[in-house]
Amino acid sequence: MTVDTFLTELYVMADDFCKTELQPAPTRPGAHPSLSVGEVVTLALFGQWALFPSESAFYRYARGHLRPAFPTLPTRPQLNRLIRQHQDAIVAFFLHLITCLHGRNTPYESLDGMGVASRNAKRRGAGHLPGLADIGWSNRLGWYEGFHVLTAVSRAGVITGYGFGPASTKDQPLADTFLAARAQPHPRLASVGERAVGPYVVDKGFEGVAWHTHWAQDYGAAVICPPKRGSRHPWPRRLRRTFASIRQIVETAHEKLLDAFRLDHERPHELNGFQARLAATMALHNFCIWLNEGLGRPRLAFADLVEW
């Protein structure tokens, strides 16, 4: 579809949601915002396509091509402030899309982490996010400085929740916080989504009998994890292959987040900016699935969805 058609579909859905589902924002002193909440959510999501490798690249495109649709488009710093200000609305729209896609009606969810770099790990100095982003290891990136992002993905490829921590955070403690927040919801951690109906399938990064027992007893979260190498009770080859094929969906979802969208190009200067753009990326992923389903296309066919 054309860019105009895609934008129209996105804006109609986002604006309807913001007008009917969100609580009215408290009135602030000063001039009224130049954009409505629905317009901010639309621009935040649309700006996450990989076509725009940076915020400045997206703003140049918006200023040159989107003025007819957004005649009150503010300056770039003002737009960035509005997106950060409406981070909760973007997260709420992400959760709304899960409901529209019946994302919780799945026999299992795949849970996995990925590295997202915030700057070159070899650069000197503390960077823009000291004490928040740090050095960690990723099989894809090697040693990197940034964040460790955890996602839960349904069998259909819908992202049902996400969270993140410093790059050095191991899978098990990050998953522990994620599952705890699902078991005991907190408004500041709404992005993790709701508790899974079925079990979580995970890789060996989440191994540990003590962890699995703790998650099952305290959070009601059943975890299926392959045994360690050299285990006395190894899985048969056929089961290992079946399990690997089941786990492939989360790898595919991560590939879309990093390649189809610009998550792999994140270079945040402020934590709330990264949080808002991460929420927008997750929401855009689910919106594209929703759009493809409506068009009768394969759910994860993002590359040719928009005719740029």
N, C-alpha and C positions, 0 to 999 in steps of 0.2 A: 504494500500500500504506500501511498505518497506520505510525505512528512506531514502535510496538512491533515490528512485523514487520521493518521496515528495520533497527532496532537489533539484533534477533536475528540477522539474516543477516550484518550487519557483525561482530558480536561472535564468532559461530561461526567465520567465516573468519579473523579476526584472531587469535583465541585458538589455533585449530589451527595457524596459521603460527608463532606465537610459541613454542608448545610443541614443535613438531617441527622447525623450521628454524633457530631462533635458538640461539646458544650460551648456556648459563646465565650470567646476570650474576654477577660476583664478589660474595661476601657482604660486606655493609658493617656496621660496628658500629652499635649502636643498635636501635631498634624496627623491626620489619618494616614495609615499605610497606603502606599501607591498600588499595592496588589492585594487581592483577596487571599484568604488562606488556600482556597482551591487553586488559584493561579500559582501561588508559591509552591504547593505540592507538585503541580504539573511541571513547572520549570525545574524543580529539584530532581525529579525522576528523569525527565528528558535529558538533562545535562550529564547523566551518567553513562551515556553511550560511549564506546571506545573511540568513536569518531572525534570526540573532544578530549584530547589528552590532558587537558588542564582546565581549571576554572576560567582562566583568561580566554582560552580558545573557545569555550562554550559561550562566554559573554560576547565575544566578537561575532559569533554566528547568530546569537539571539538579536543583537543590535542590528545586524544586516538583513536577517531573514524573518524574524518573528515579531517585528514591530506592528504589522497589521493585526496580529492575534493578541498582542500584549502592548497596546499603545501607551500604557503608563509604566513601561519598563523602567525601573530606576537605575541609578549608577551601579556599577559592579560591587563596590563595598556595601551599598544599601541592600542589594539583592542577597549578598552573602549573609548579612545580618538577619534578614528576614528568614532565610532558610534555616539558620541556626536557631532563631527564635521559635520557629514552628517545627522543631525536631519531633516533639511529642505527636503532632498531627501526622507527620510522615510515618512514624512508628504505628500509630493507630490505623492508618490507611494500609500499611503492610499487613497488619493483623486482620483487617477487613477482607483483604484479598484472599487470605487463607480460608476464611469462612466461605467466600464466593466459590472457591475451588474445591470445597469439601476436603481440605487438606488433612483434617484429623481423621477422616474415614479411611484409614490405611492400616493394613495388618502389622506393619512395623515401620520404624523410622531409622534411617542411617545417620549416625552421628560421627562427625569427623572435624578435624581442625586444619587450617592452612595458614601460612605465613603471609603477612601483608607488610611490605617495607614502607617505612616513613622517610628514610633518608639513606644515603650511602653509608654502610657500616664502617668504612675506612676513613670517613671524615673526622677531623678533630673537633673537640668541643662537645658540649652537652646537647646541642641542637635545640629545636623549638619545644620539645616535649620532655624535658628532664624529669626523671622519676616516674614517667608514664610509659614511654616507649623505651625498650632496651634491646640488648643483643640476644638473639636466639638462633637456633638451627632449624632449617627447613630442607627437606629433600629436594625441593624445587629450586630454592634460592641459595642454599648453602648457609653460611653465616650471614645474618641480616639484622638490621636495626628496625624495629617497628612493633607490630602487634601480632598476636596469635588469635585468629578468628575461629570460633567454633560454630558450626551450623548443624541443624537437624533437618533432614530432607525426607519427604514422603516417597513412597514407591513410584509415584507419578512425576517426581522431580520438583514438587512444590516445597519451598523452604518454609518450614513450620516454626522456626525460631532460630535466634542467633545470639551470640555474645562474644566478648573479646577481652583479652588481657595483655599484659606485656609479652613480648616475644619469648622471653625466657620461661614463661609459664608452661608446665607440663600438661599433657592431655588430661590426666586423672584429676588434679585439683581444679582445673578449669571446668571439666565436666561435673565435678561435685558442686560447684557454685551454680552451674546451669541447671542441674536437676533439682537442687534445693530451691531455686527461684521458681521453678515450675511447680514444685510441691507446695510451696508457701508463697503465692504471688505477692509481688511488691510493685507499686506503681512506677518506681524508678527503674525497674528491670523488666518492663512489659515486653521487650523485644524477644525474650526467651520463648514466648508463646505458652500454650497450655500443655499440661501433662499428656504424654503419648498414650494412646489407647492400647497399643501392643508393645512389644519389646523394642529395645534399641539394638541395632547391629553395629558393631564397632570393630576396629582393627586392633593390632597388638599394642598400639600405643596406650590403650585403655585397659590393659591386662591387670590382673591382681585380684585374687579371690577375696581379700579383705575389702577392697573397694566395691566389688560386685555385691557382696553381702550387705555392706553398709547402704548402698544405693537401693537395694531391694527392700531392706527392713525399714529404713528411715524415710525414703522418698517414694516407695512403691514403684521403682523403676527397674524392670528386668533388663539385663544386658546379656547379649550373646556375643562372645568373643572367642576367636580361635585359640587353641592351646599354644603354649610356647614351643619353640623348636626343641627337640629332644624330650618332649613330654612323654610320660609313661603311658598316656592315653591319647595318642595322636588321632586326628580325624582321618578317615579314609580319603583317598584322592578325589573321589567323586563329590564328596561333601565339601571339600575345600574349594573345588571349582564352582560348585553351586553357590557357596557363600561369597566367593569373589565376584560372581556375576550379580548377586544381589547388592553388593556394596558398590557396584560400578555407578549407580545413580548419583551418589554423593560426589564422586569424582567428576562426573559430567556436569553437575550443578556448579562445582567450584571452577571448572574450566570456563563455563559461561560467565561467571562473575568476573573472572580475571581477563578473559579475552574479548567477549562480546561487549562487556561494559568496562569502565576504566578503573576498576578497583586495583589493578596492578600498577597504576600510575599515580596512586595516592602519595602526596607529599604534604601532609597536613602541618599547619603551623599552630593550630589550636585543637584541643581535644573535642570541644563541642562541634567544631566544623567536621572533624572526622566522623563523629557519631551521626551527625545529620546526613552526611553523604553515604555512609555505610547503610543507614536505614533506607535511603533513597535507592541504593543499588539493589538491596534485597527486595524492596517493593517493586522495582522495575522488572526484576526477574519474574516475580509472580504475575505481574500485569501482562507480560509478554506471553506467559503460558495461558492466561485467561483469554487473551486476544486470539491466540492460535487455536484454542479449542472452539471459540466462536466461529472462526473461519474454516474449521474442518481441516486444519493443518497439523502436522506433528507438533506436539507440545513444546519441544525444545529447539525448534527450527527458528533461531533468532537471526542468523546471518542474513537471510533474504527477506526478513519481515518488513523492513522499511526500504523503500526505493529512494536512496539519497540522491 
